[in-house]
Amino acid sequence: MSQRYKLIFFTPLAPLPHIKKAIFEAGAGRYPPSSSNSNPEAVYTETMWTSAPGTGQFRPGDGANPAIGKVGEVEEVEEVRCEVLCVGKETVKAAVEALRKSHPYEVPAYEVYTIEDF
C-alpha cells in the first residue's frame, strides 16, 4: 500500500465548497479498499472531516496583500478545520498545490502528517 498522509487546513466556511472541489480533483479524500475487503471497487471518495467553526486570527504585515482584513490590523475570522486523507506523496503534493490555488488567503494555514500503518 502507498504511504498515506493527512492534510489539515483552516478556512472560512464560504469558500470551502470551492476548496473541496479543487483538492478532491487533485486526488485527495480517496480511501483505498481495506485489507479485509480486496474488492477494488470498495473505494470511498470525497471523504473529509470538518470541525465546528472556531476563530482564526492574524495581522497582515506591511508587504501583505490580505484577502480579508487590512494591513497592520488584527483580524479575527470564523474558520473551520478540515482533515483529508491523501494516498501517495504525489497526491498530497497535488492537494497542497490545489489548496494554495483555491484558498482565498494569501498564505493558507495547513499541515501535512505521515500516517503510520500498524
Backbone as XML, in Angstrom:
<?xml version="1.0"?>
<chain id="A" units="angstrom">
  <residue number="1" name="MET">
    <atom name="N" x="0.848" y="-1.188" z="0.000"/>
    <atom name="CA" x="0.000" y="0.000" z="0.000"/>
    <atom name="C" x="0.887" y="1.243" z="0.000"/>
  </residue>
  <residue number="2" name="SER">
    <atom name="N" x="0.479" y="2.261" z="-0.696"/>
    <atom name="CA" x="1.211" y="3.520" z="-0.756"/>
    <atom name="C" x="1.177" y="4.224" z="0.587"/>
  </residue>
  <residue number="3" name="GLN">
    <atom name="N" x="2.171" y="5.080" z="0.813"/>
    <atom name="CA" x="2.214" y="5.887" z="2.034"/>
    <atom name="C" x="0.980" y="6.777" z="2.095"/>
  </residue>
  <residue number="4" name="ARG">
    <atom name="N" x="0.405" y="6.896" z="3.294"/>
    <atom name="CA" x="-0.760" y="7.749" z="3.486"/>
    <atom name="C" x="-0.359" y="9.006" z="4.260"/>
  </residue>
  <residue number="5" name="TYR">
    <atom name="N" x="-1.035" y="10.114" z="3.945"/>
    <atom name="CA" x="-0.791" y="11.397" z="4.583"/>
    <atom name="C" x="-2.129" y="12.001" z="4.987"/>
  </residue>
  <residue number="6" name="LYS">
    <atom name="N" x="-2.090" y="12.851" z="6.007"/>
    <atom name="CA" x="-3.274" y="13.617" z="6.369"/>
    <atom name="C" x="-2.958" y="15.088" z="6.126"/>
  </residue>
  <residue number="7" name="LEU">
    <atom name="N" x="-3.783" y="15.736" z="5.321"/>
    <atom name="CA" x="-3.691" y="17.165" z="5.065"/>
    <atom name="C" x="-4.734" y="17.850" z="5.944"/>
  </residue>
  <residue number="8" name="ILE">
    <atom name="N" x="-4.286" y="18.792" z="6.756"/>
    <atom name="CA" x="-5.170" y="19.560" z="7.633"/>
    <atom name="C" x="-5.045" y="21.025" z="7.236"/>
  </residue>
  <residue number="9" name="PHE">
    <atom name="N" x="-6.182" y="21.697" z="7.094"/>
    <atom name="CA" x="-6.144" y="23.122" z="6.766"/>
    <atom name="C" x="-7.309" y="23.851" z="7.421"/>
  </residue>
  <residue number="10" name="PHE">
    <atom name="N" x="-7.207" y="25.161" z="7.442"/>
    <atom name="CA" x="-8.210" y="26.026" z="8.055"/>
    <atom name="C" x="-8.717" y="26.994" z="6.997"/>
  </residue>
  <residue number="11" name="THR">
    <atom name="N" x="-10.030" y="27.238" z="7.020"/>
    <atom name="CA" x="-10.619" y="28.131" z="6.023"/>
    <atom name="C" x="-11.923" y="28.729" z="6.542"/>
  </residue>
  <residue number="12" name="PRO">
    <atom name="N" x="-12.270" y="29.933" z="6.080"/>
    <atom name="CA" x="-13.641" y="30.393" z="6.325"/>
    <atom name="C" x="-14.607" y="29.418" z="5.648"/>
  </residue>
  <residue number="13" name="LEU">
    <atom name="N" x="-15.825" y="29.344" z="6.127"/>
    <atom name="CA" x="-16.783" y="28.368" z="5.618"/>
    <atom name="C" x="-17.203" y="28.635" z="4.167"/>
  </residue>
  <residue number="14" name="ALA">
    <atom name="N" x="-17.384" y="29.883" z="3.795"/>
    <atom name="CA" x="-17.912" y="30.210" z="2.457"/>
    <atom name="C" x="-17.092" y="29.625" z="1.302"/>
  </residue>
  <residue number="15" name="PRO">
    <atom name="N" x="-15.759" y="29.701" z="1.309"/>
    <atom name="CA" x="-15.002" y="29.143" z="0.174"/>
    <atom name="C" x="-14.770" y="27.639" z="0.245"/>
  </residue>
  <residue number="16" name="LEU">
    <atom name="N" x="-15.234" y="26.966" z="1.303"/>
    <atom name="CA" x="-14.949" y="25.539" z="1.469"/>
    <atom name="C" x="-15.413" y="24.683" z="0.288"/>
  </residue>
  <residue number="17" name="PRO">
    <atom name="N" x="-16.618" y="24.865" z="-0.260"/>
    <atom name="CA" x="-17.001" y="24.026" z="-1.416"/>
    <atom name="C" x="-16.026" y="24.141" z="-2.592"/>
  </residue>
  <residue number="18" name="HIS">
    <atom name="N" x="-15.525" y="25.337" z="-2.855"/>
    <atom name="CA" x="-14.565" y="25.559" z="-3.942"/>
    <atom name="C" x="-13.241" y="24.844" z="-3.637"/>
  </residue>
  <residue number="19" name="ILE">
    <atom name="N" x="-12.780" y="24.931" z="-2.390"/>
    <atom name="CA" x="-11.543" y="24.276" z="-1.983"/>
    <atom name="C" x="-11.698" y="22.753" z="-2.065"/>
  </residue>
  <residue number="20" name="LYS">
    <atom name="N" x="-12.827" y="22.238" z="-1.561"/>
    <atom name="CA" x="-13.069" y="20.792" z="-1.617"/>
    <atom name="C" x="-12.991" y="20.287" z="-3.053"/>
  </residue>
  <residue number="21" name="LYS">
    <atom name="N" x="-13.662" y="20.967" z="-3.941"/>
    <atom name="CA" x="-13.667" y="20.555" z="-5.351"/>
    <atom name="C" x="-12.232" y="20.469" z="-5.880"/>
  </residue>
  <residue number="22" name="ALA">
    <atom name="N" x="-11.431" y="21.473" z="-5.571"/>
    <atom name="CA" x="-10.056" y="21.519" z="-6.076"/>
    <atom name="C" x="-9.200" y="20.390" z="-5.511"/>
  </residue>
  <residue number="23" name="ILE">
    <atom name="N" x="-9.273" y="20.155" z="-4.206"/>
    <atom name="CA" x="-8.402" y="19.125" z="-3.632"/>
    <atom name="C" x="-8.901" y="17.717" z="-3.959"/>
  </residue>
  <residue number="24" name="PHE">
    <atom name="N" x="-10.229" y="17.542" z="-4.085"/>
    <atom name="CA" x="-10.740" y="16.233" z="-4.488"/>
    <atom name="C" x="-10.335" y="15.928" z="-5.924"/>
  </residue>
  <residue number="25" name="GLU">
    <atom name="N" x="-10.353" y="16.926" z="-6.797"/>
    <atom name="CA" x="-9.908" y="16.729" z="-8.184"/>
    <atom name="C" x="-8.423" y="16.390" z="-8.239"/>
  </residue>
  <residue number="26" name="ALA">
    <atom name="N" x="-7.663" y="16.829" z="-7.226"/>
    <atom name="CA" x="-6.231" y="16.526" z="-7.155"/>
    <atom name="C" x="-5.980" y="15.110" z="-6.605"/>
  </residue>
  <residue number="27" name="GLY">
    <atom name="N" x="-7.039" y="14.432" z="-6.178"/>
    <atom name="CA" x="-6.914" y="13.054" z="-5.707"/>
    <atom name="C" x="-7.018" y="12.873" z="-4.207"/>
  </residue>
  <residue number="28" name="ALA">
    <atom name="N" x="-7.169" y="13.954" z="-3.459"/>
    <atom name="CA" x="-7.321" y="13.840" z="-2.008"/>
    <atom name="C" x="-8.698" y="13.277" z="-1.671"/>
  </residue>
  <residue number="29" name="GLY">
    <atom name="N" x="-8.804" y="12.693" z="-0.474"/>
    <atom name="CA" x="-10.096" y="12.219" z="0.009"/>
    <atom name="C" x="-10.514" y="10.858" z="-0.495"/>
  </residue>
  <residue number="30" name="ARG">
    <atom name="N" x="-9.593" y="10.100" z="-1.085"/>
    <atom name="CA" x="-9.899" y="8.750" z="-1.570"/>
    <atom name="C" x="-9.382" y="7.740" z="-0.563"/>
  </residue>
  <residue number="31" name="TYR">
    <atom name="N" x="-10.269" y="6.923" z="-0.052"/>
    <atom name="CA" x="-9.902" y="5.846" z="0.864"/>
    <atom name="C" x="-9.799" y="4.564" z="0.073"/>
  </residue>
  <residue number="32" name="PRO">
    <atom name="N" x="-8.635" y="3.923" z="0.078"/>
    <atom name="CA" x="-8.495" y="2.658" z="-0.665"/>
    <atom name="C" x="-9.250" y="1.538" z="0.033"/>
  </residue>
  <residue number="33" name="PRO">
    <atom name="N" x="-9.487" y="0.447" z="-0.673"/>
    <atom name="CA" x="-10.136" y="-0.696" z="-0.028"/>
    <atom name="C" x="-9.331" y="-1.150" z="1.191"/>
  </residue>
  <residue number="34" name="SER">
    <atom name="N" x="-9.992" y="-1.643" z="2.207"/>
    <atom name="CA" x="-9.317" y="-2.120" z="3.413"/>
    <atom name="C" x="-8.715" y="-3.496" z="3.167"/>
  </residue>
  <residue number="35" name="SER">
    <atom name="N" x="-7.850" y="-3.921" z="4.070"/>
    <atom name="CA" x="-7.230" y="-5.238" z="3.928"/>
    <atom name="C" x="-8.257" y="-6.361" z="4.049"/>
  </residue>
  <residue number="36" name="SER">
    <atom name="N" x="-9.402" y="-6.071" z="4.690"/>
    <atom name="CA" x="-10.450" y="-7.094" z="4.826"/>
    <atom name="C" x="-11.397" y="-7.120" z="3.624"/>
  </residue>
  <residue number="37" name="ASN">
    <atom name="N" x="-11.226" y="-6.173" z="2.698"/>
    <atom name="CA" x="-12.081" y="-6.129" z="1.514"/>
    <atom name="C" x="-11.188" y="-5.869" z="0.308"/>
  </residue>
  <residue number="38" name="SER">
    <atom name="N" x="-10.867" y="-6.896" z="-0.439"/>
    <atom name="CA" x="-9.950" y="-6.764" z="-1.568"/>
    <atom name="C" x="-10.637" y="-6.309" z="-2.855"/>
  </residue>
  <residue number="39" name="ASN">
    <atom name="N" x="-11.928" y="-6.036" z="-2.801"/>
    <atom name="CA" x="-12.656" y="-5.583" z="-3.982"/>
    <atom name="C" x="-12.150" y="-4.190" z="-4.377"/>
  </residue>
  <residue number="40" name="PRO">
    <atom name="N" x="-11.556" y="-4.034" z="-5.559"/>
    <atom name="CA" x="-11.033" y="-2.723" z="-5.961"/>
    <atom name="C" x="-12.117" y="-1.654" z="-6.119"/>
  </residue>
  <residue number="41" name="GLU">
    <atom name="N" x="-13.366" y="-2.074" z="-6.189"/>
    <atom name="CA" x="-14.472" y="-1.119" z="-6.294"/>
    <atom name="C" x="-14.871" y="-0.562" z="-4.925"/>
  </residue>
  <residue number="42" name="ALA">
    <atom name="N" x="-14.317" y="-1.121" z="-3.844"/>
    <atom name="CA" x="-14.684" y="-0.716" z="-2.485"/>
    <atom name="C" x="-13.878" y="0.503" z="-2.053"/>
  </residue>
  <residue number="43" name="VAL">
    <atom name="N" x="-13.932" y="1.541" z="-2.856"/>
    <atom name="CA" x="-13.195" y="2.772" z="-2.590"/>
    <atom name="C" x="-14.188" y="3.851" z="-2.153"/>
  </residue>
  <residue number="44" name="TYR">
    <atom name="N" x="-13.801" y="4.607" z="-1.150"/>
    <atom name="CA" x="-14.588" y="5.772" z="-0.744"/>
    <atom name="C" x="-13.912" y="7.003" z="-1.333"/>
  </residue>
  <residue number="45" name="THR">
    <atom name="N" x="-14.697" y="7.941" z="-1.823"/>
    <atom name="CA" x="-14.129" y="9.164" z="-2.388"/>
    <atom name="C" x="-14.751" y="10.381" z="-1.708"/>
  </residue>
  <residue number="46" name="GLU">
    <atom name="N" x="-14.080" y="11.517" z="-1.866"/>
    <atom name="CA" x="-14.523" y="12.797" z="-1.328"/>
    <atom name="C" x="-14.792" y="12.721" z="0.175"/>
  </residue>
  <residue number="47" name="THR">
    <atom name="N" x="-13.880" y="12.037" z="0.895"/>
    <atom name="CA" x="-14.001" y="11.940" z="2.342"/>
    <atom name="C" x="-13.255" y="13.106" z="2.989"/>
  </residue>
  <residue number="48" name="MET">
    <atom name="N" x="-13.876" y="13.721" z="3.992"/>
    <atom name="CA" x="-13.253" y="14.842" z="4.698"/>
    <atom name="C" x="-13.935" y="15.008" z="6.041"/>
  </residue>
  <residue number="49" name="TRP">
    <atom name="N" x="-13.164" y="15.407" z="7.026"/>
    <atom name="CA" x="-13.714" y="15.750" z="8.327"/>
    <atom name="C" x="-13.605" y="17.255" z="8.473"/>
  </residue>
  <residue number="50" name="THR">
    <atom name="N" x="-14.706" y="17.889" z="8.901"/>
    <atom name="CA" x="-14.736" y="19.338" z="9.104"/>
    <atom name="C" x="-15.235" y="19.612" z="10.508"/>
  </residue>
  <residue number="51" name="SER">
    <atom name="N" x="-14.528" y="20.476" z="11.227"/>
    <atom name="CA" x="-14.880" y="20.802" z="12.607"/>
    <atom name="C" x="-15.971" y="21.857" z="12.673"/>
  </residue>
  <residue number="52" name="ALA">
    <atom name="N" x="-16.463" y="22.052" z="13.887"/>
    <atom name="CA" x="-17.343" y="23.190" z="14.156"/>
    <atom name="C" x="-16.502" y="24.459" z="14.010"/>
  </residue>
  <residue number="53" name="PRO">
    <atom name="N" x="-17.120" y="25.582" z="13.661"/>
    <atom name="CA" x="-16.341" y="26.811" z="13.484"/>
    <atom name="C" x="-15.620" y="27.249" z="14.762"/>
  </residue>
  <residue number="54" name="GLY">
    <atom name="N" x="-14.443" y="27.809" z="14.564"/>
    <atom name="CA" x="-13.646" y="28.442" z="15.607"/>
    <atom name="C" x="-13.192" y="29.787" z="15.085"/>
  </residue>
  <residue number="55" name="THR">
    <atom name="N" x="-12.276" y="30.412" z="15.772"/>
    <atom name="CA" x="-11.822" y="31.744" z="15.369"/>
    <atom name="C" x="-10.338" y="31.722" z="15.035"/>
  </residue>
  <residue number="56" name="GLY">
    <atom name="N" x="-10.013" y="32.137" z="13.820"/>
    <atom name="CA" x="-8.627" y="32.318" z="13.403"/>
    <atom name="C" x="-8.264" y="33.787" z="13.554"/>
  </residue>
  <residue number="57" name="GLN">
    <atom name="N" x="-6.995" y="34.061" z="13.799"/>
    <atom name="CA" x="-6.545" y="35.444" z="13.993"/>
    <atom name="C" x="-5.231" y="35.662" z="13.264"/>
  </residue>
  <residue number="58" name="PHE">
    <atom name="N" x="-5.063" y="36.854" z="12.689"/>
    <atom name="CA" x="-3.811" y="37.219" z="12.021"/>
    <atom name="C" x="-3.722" y="38.736" z="11.896"/>
  </residue>
  <residue number="59" name="ARG">
    <atom name="N" x="-2.485" y="39.223" z="11.715"/>
    <atom name="CA" x="-2.232" y="40.643" z="11.453"/>
    <atom name="C" x="-1.384" y="40.711" z="10.189"/>
  </residue>
  <residue number="60" name="PRO">
    <atom name="N" x="-1.925" y="41.178" z="9.074"/>
    <atom name="CA" x="-1.136" y="41.294" z="7.843"/>
    <atom name="C" x="-0.027" y="42.342" z="7.994"/>
  </residue>
  <residue number="61" name="GLY">
    <atom name="N" x="1.193" y="41.973" z="7.564"/>
    <atom name="CA" x="2.329" y="42.888" z="7.609"/>
    <atom name="C" x="2.304" y="43.891" z="6.476"/>
  </residue>
  <residue number="62" name="ASP">
    <atom name="N" x="3.266" y="44.811" z="6.500"/>
    <atom name="CA" x="3.310" y="45.919" z="5.529"/>
    <atom name="C" x="3.323" y="45.458" z="4.081"/>
  </residue>
  <residue number="63" name="GLY">
    <atom name="N" x="3.994" y="44.366" z="3.764"/>
    <atom name="CA" x="4.080" y="43.911" z="2.380"/>
    <atom name="C" x="2.974" y="42.948" z="1.975"/>
  </residue>
  <residue number="64" name="ALA">
    <atom name="N" x="2.036" y="42.682" z="2.878"/>
    <atom name="CA" x="0.975" y="41.704" z="2.602"/>
    <atom name="C" x="-0.116" y="42.280" z="1.712"/>
  </residue>
  <residue number="65" name="ASN">
    <atom name="N" x="-0.841" y="41.369" z="1.076"/>
    <atom name="CA" x="-1.998" y="41.726" z="0.262"/>
    <atom name="C" x="-3.159" y="40.855" z="0.735"/>
  </residue>
  <residue number="66" name="PRO">
    <atom name="N" x="-3.728" y="41.171" z="1.917"/>
    <atom name="CA" x="-4.727" y="40.272" z="2.516"/>
    <atom name="C" x="-6.050" y="40.238" z="1.755"/>
  </residue>
  <residue number="67" name="ALA">
    <atom name="N" x="-6.618" y="39.025" z="1.647"/>
    <atom name="CA" x="-7.940" y="38.868" z="1.041"/>
    <atom name="C" x="-9.014" y="39.346" z="2.007"/>
  </residue>
  <residue number="68" name="ILE">
    <atom name="N" x="-8.719" y="39.242" z="3.304"/>
    <atom name="CA" x="-9.627" y="39.671" z="4.365"/>
    <atom name="C" x="-8.817" y="40.534" z="5.321"/>
  </residue>
  <residue number="69" name="GLY">
    <atom name="N" x="-9.384" y="41.629" z="5.792"/>
    <atom name="CA" x="-8.696" y="42.474" z="6.759"/>
    <atom name="C" x="-7.848" y="43.547" z="6.104"/>
  </residue>
  <residue number="70" name="LYS">
    <atom name="N" x="-7.131" y="44.298" z="6.967"/>
    <atom name="CA" x="-6.308" y="45.413" z="6.499"/>
    <atom name="C" x="-4.896" y="45.263" z="7.043"/>
  </residue>
  <residue number="71" name="VAL">
    <atom name="N" x="-3.925" y="45.735" z="6.265"/>
    <atom name="CA" x="-2.526" y="45.705" z="6.676"/>
    <atom name="C" x="-2.379" y="46.418" z="8.020"/>
  </residue>
  <residue number="72" name="GLY">
    <atom name="N" x="-1.663" y="45.763" z="8.939"/>
    <atom name="CA" x="-1.371" y="46.355" z="10.243"/>
    <atom name="C" x="-2.448" y="46.186" z="11.297"/>
  </residue>
  <residue number="73" name="GLU">
    <atom name="N" x="-3.611" y="45.642" z="10.924"/>
    <atom name="CA" x="-4.709" y="45.484" z="11.879"/>
    <atom name="C" x="-4.970" y="44.002" z="12.150"/>
  </residue>
  <residue number="74" name="VAL">
    <atom name="N" x="-5.204" y="43.678" z="13.429"/>
    <atom name="CA" x="-5.543" y="42.303" z="13.789"/>
    <atom name="C" x="-6.930" y="41.982" z="13.246"/>
  </residue>
  <residue number="75" name="GLU">
    <atom name="N" x="-7.036" y="40.844" z="12.589"/>
    <atom name="CA" x="-8.304" y="40.393" z="12.012"/>
    <atom name="C" x="-8.667" y="39.052" z="12.641"/>
  </residue>
  <residue number="76" name="GLU">
    <atom name="N" x="-9.907" y="38.902" z="13.034"/>
    <atom name="CA" x="-10.416" y="37.621" z="13.514"/>
    <atom name="C" x="-11.476" y="37.139" z="12.537"/>
  </residue>
  <residue number="77" name="VAL">
    <atom name="N" x="-11.376" y="35.848" z="12.162"/>
    <atom name="CA" x="-12.250" y="35.282" z="11.143"/>
    <atom name="C" x="-12.789" y="33.939" z="11.643"/>
  </residue>
  <residue number="78" name="GLU">
    <atom name="N" x="-14.080" y="33.711" z="11.469"/>
    <atom name="CA" x="-14.651" y="32.409" z="11.784"/>
    <atom name="C" x="-14.168" y="31.418" z="10.726"/>
  </residue>
  <residue number="79" name="GLU">
    <atom name="N" x="-13.548" y="30.332" z="11.199"/>
    <atom name="CA" x="-12.979" y="29.339" z="10.293"/>
    <atom name="C" x="-13.336" y="27.928" z="10.755"/>
  </residue>
  <residue number="80" name="VAL">
    <atom name="N" x="-13.197" y="26.975" z="9.843"/>
    <atom name="CA" x="-13.339" y="25.563" z="10.171"/>
    <atom name="C" x="-11.997" y="24.879" z="9.928"/>
  </residue>
  <residue number="81" name="ARG">
    <atom name="N" x="-11.789" y="23.784" z="10.650"/>
    <atom name="CA" x="-10.609" y="22.936" z="10.463"/>
    <atom name="C" x="-11.053" y="21.748" z="9.620"/>
  </residue>
  <residue number="82" name="CYS">
    <atom name="N" x="-10.315" y="21.444" z="8.576"/>
    <atom name="CA" x="-10.645" y="20.340" z="7.675"/>
    <atom name="C" x="-9.487" y="19.354" z="7.645"/>
  </residue>
  <residue number="83" name="GLU">
    <atom name="N" x="-9.827" y="18.054" z="7.632"/>
    <atom name="CA" x="-8.824" y="16.996" z="7.571"/>
    <atom name="C" x="-9.197" y="16.053" z="6.441"/>
  </residue>
  <residue number="84" name="VAL">
    <atom name="N" x="-8.201" y="15.717" z="5.617"/>
    <atom name="CA" x="-8.466" y="14.868" z="4.463"/>
    <atom name="C" x="-7.291" y="13.913" z="4.242"/>
  </residue>
  <residue number="85" name="LEU">
    <atom name="N" x="-7.596" y="12.669" z="3.872"/>
    <atom name="CA" x="-6.589" y="11.656" z="3.593"/>
    <atom name="C" x="-6.053" y="11.834" z="2.177"/>
  </residue>
  <residue number="86" name="CYS">
    <atom name="N" x="-4.729" y="11.642" z="2.051"/>
    <atom name="CA" x="-4.084" y="11.632" z="0.733"/>
    <atom name="C" x="-3.232" y="10.373" z="0.662"/>
  </residue>
  <residue number="87" name="VAL">
    <atom name="N" x="-3.428" y="9.577" z="-0.365"/>
    <atom name="CA" x="-2.660" y="8.346" z="-0.544"/>
    <atom name="C" x="-1.581" y="8.602" z="-1.589"/>
  </residue>
  <residue number="88" name="GLY">
    <atom name="N" x="-0.319" y="8.537" z="-1.153"/>
    <atom name="CA" x="0.821" y="8.759" z="-2.039"/>
    <atom name="C" x="1.348" y="10.179" z="-1.944"/>
  </residue>
  <residue number="89" name="LYS">
    <atom name="N" x="2.682" y="10.289" z="-2.044"/>
    <atom name="CA" x="3.337" y="11.601" z="-1.933"/>
    <atom name="C" x="2.913" y="12.553" z="-3.050"/>
  </residue>
  <residue number="90" name="GLU">
    <atom name="N" x="2.777" y="12.038" z="-4.261"/>
    <atom name="CA" x="2.367" y="12.909" z="-5.374"/>
    <atom name="C" x="0.954" y="13.450" z="-5.160"/>
  </residue>
  <residue number="91" name="THR">
    <atom name="N" x="0.081" y="12.640" z="-4.574"/>
    <atom name="CA" x="-1.295" y="13.101" z="-4.302"/>
    <atom name="C" x="-1.296" y="14.207" z="-3.274"/>
  </residue>
  <residue number="92" name="VAL">
    <atom name="N" x="-0.544" y="14.047" z="-2.186"/>
    <atom name="CA" x="-0.548" y="15.096" z="-1.161"/>
    <atom name="C" x="0.089" y="16.379" z="-1.706"/>
  </residue>
  <residue number="93" name="LYS">
    <atom name="N" x="1.125" y="16.253" z="-2.515"/>
    <atom name="CA" x="1.723" y="17.453" z="-3.130"/>
    <atom name="C" x="0.713" y="18.157" z="-4.036"/>
  </residue>
  <residue number="94" name="ALA">
    <atom name="N" x="-0.018" y="17.378" z="-4.834"/>
    <atom name="CA" x="-1.025" y="17.960" z="-5.732"/>
    <atom name="C" x="-2.156" y="18.602" z="-4.934"/>
  </residue>
  <residue number="95" name="ALA">
    <atom name="N" x="-2.552" y="17.967" z="-3.820"/>
    <atom name="CA" x="-3.624" y="18.515" z="-2.986"/>
    <atom name="C" x="-3.194" y="19.817" z="-2.332"/>
  </residue>
  <residue number="96" name="VAL">
    <atom name="N" x="-1.952" y="19.902" z="-1.870"/>
    <atom name="CA" x="-1.451" y="21.149" z="-1.276"/>
    <atom name="C" x="-1.417" y="22.253" z="-2.335"/>
  </residue>
  <residue number="97" name="GLU">
    <atom name="N" x="-0.970" y="21.926" z="-3.524"/>
    <atom name="CA" x="-0.948" y="22.922" z="-4.604"/>
    <atom name="C" x="-2.369" y="23.392" z="-4.930"/>
  </residue>
  <residue number="98" name="ALA">
    <atom name="N" x="-3.317" y="22.463" z="-4.989"/>
    <atom name="CA" x="-4.717" y="22.825" z="-5.251"/>
    <atom name="C" x="-5.273" y="23.683" z="-4.119"/>
  </residue>
  <residue number="99" name="LEU">
    <atom name="N" x="-4.901" y="23.367" z="-2.876"/>
    <atom name="CA" x="-5.324" y="24.171" z="-1.731"/>
    <atom name="C" x="-4.795" y="25.592" z="-1.857"/>
  </residue>
  <residue number="100" name="ARG">
    <atom name="N" x="-3.517" y="25.730" z="-2.153"/>
    <atom name="CA" x="-2.917" y="27.073" z="-2.285"/>
    <atom name="C" x="-3.606" y="27.893" z="-3.375"/>
  </residue>
  <residue number="101" name="LYS">
    <atom name="N" x="-3.939" y="27.255" z="-4.493"/>
    <atom name="CA" x="-4.552" y="27.974" z="-5.611"/>
    <atom name="C" x="-6.023" y="28.322" z="-5.358"/>
  </residue>
  <residue number="102" name="SER">
    <atom name="N" x="-6.725" y="27.488" z="-4.584"/>
    <atom name="CA" x="-8.174" y="27.687" z="-4.411"/>
    <atom name="C" x="-8.541" y="28.428" z="-3.131"/>
  </residue>
  <residue number="103" name="HIS">
    <atom name="N" x="-7.623" y="28.528" z="-2.189"/>
    <atom name="CA" x="-7.904" y="29.159" z="-0.898"/>
    <atom name="C" x="-7.879" y="30.678" z="-1.052"/>
  </residue>
  <residue number="104" name="PRO">
    <atom name="N" x="-8.783" y="31.393" z="-0.367"/>
    <atom name="CA" x="-8.815" y="32.846" z="-0.527"/>
    <atom name="C" x="-7.646" y="33.578" z="0.136"/>
  </residue>
  <residue number="105" name="TYR">
    <atom name="N" x="-6.988" y="32.953" z="1.112"/>
    <atom name="CA" x="-5.901" y="33.626" z="1.821"/>
    <atom name="C" x="-4.626" y="33.658" z="0.993"/>
  </residue>
  <residue number="106" name="GLU">
    <atom name="N" x="-3.863" y="34.708" z="1.171"/>
    <atom name="CA" x="-2.572" y="34.854" z="0.503"/>
    <atom name="C" x="-1.647" y="33.675" z="0.882"/>
  </residue>
  <residue number="107" name="VAL">
    <atom name="N" x="-1.682" y="33.293" z="2.167"/>
    <atom name="CA" x="-0.906" y="32.161" z="2.672"/>
    <atom name="C" x="-1.825" y="31.319" z="3.559"/>
  </residue>
  <residue number="108" name="PRO">
    <atom name="N" x="-2.434" y="30.266" z="3.004"/>
    <atom name="CA" x="-3.329" y="29.444" z="3.826"/>
    <atom name="C" x="-2.556" y="28.651" z="4.880"/>
  </residue>
  <residue number="109" name="ALA">
    <atom name="N" x="-3.173" y="28.458" z="6.039"/>
    <atom name="CA" x="-2.576" y="27.639" z="7.103"/>
    <atom name="C" x="-2.905" y="26.178" z="6.827"/>
  </residue>
  <residue number="110" name="TYR">
    <atom name="N" x="-1.870" y="25.336" z="6.769"/>
    <atom name="CA" x="-2.094" y="23.907" z="6.572"/>
    <atom name="C" x="-0.957" y="23.122" z="7.198"/>
  </residue>
  <residue number="111" name="GLU">
    <atom name="N" x="-1.206" y="21.838" z="7.428"/>
    <atom name="CA" x="-0.225" y="20.909" z="7.975"/>
    <atom name="C" x="-0.357" y="19.595" z="7.214"/>
  </residue>
  <residue number="112" name="VAL">
    <atom name="N" x="0.754" y="18.871" z="7.085"/>
    <atom name="CA" x="0.741" y="17.547" z="6.472"/>
    <atom name="C" x="1.439" y="16.586" z="7.424"/>
  </residue>
  <residue number="113" name="TYR">
    <atom name="N" x="0.778" y="15.469" z="7.713"/>
    <atom name="CA" x="1.328" y="14.442" z="8.593"/>
    <atom name="C" x="1.394" y="13.113" z="7.856"/>
  </residue>
  <residue number="114" name="THR">
    <atom name="N" x="2.432" y="12.350" z="8.152"/>
    <atom name="CA" x="2.535" y="10.981" z="7.648"/>
    <atom name="C" x="1.720" y="10.086" z="8.569"/>
  </residue>
  <residue number="115" name="ILE">
    <atom name="N" x="0.953" y="9.183" z="7.992"/>
    <atom name="CA" x="0.136" y="8.247" z="8.760"/>
    <atom name="C" x="0.837" y="6.891" z="8.771"/>
  </residue>
  <residue number="116" name="GLU">
    <atom name="N" x="1.047" y="6.356" z="9.944"/>
    <atom name="CA" x="1.670" y="5.043" z="10.086"/>
    <atom name="C" x="0.595" y="3.964" z="10.006"/>
  </residue>
  <residue number="117" name="ASP">
    <atom name="N" x="0.952" y="2.819" z="9.474"/>
    <atom name="CA" x="0.033" y="1.686" z="9.363"/>
    <atom name="C" x="0.511" y="0.582" z="10.300"/>
  </residue>
  <residue number="118" name="PHE">
    <atom name="N" x="-0.121" y="0.447" z="11.443"/>
    <atom name="CA" x="0.295" y="-0.551" z="12.449"/>
    <atom name="C" x="-0.538" y="-1.805" z="12.347"/>
  </residue>
</chain>
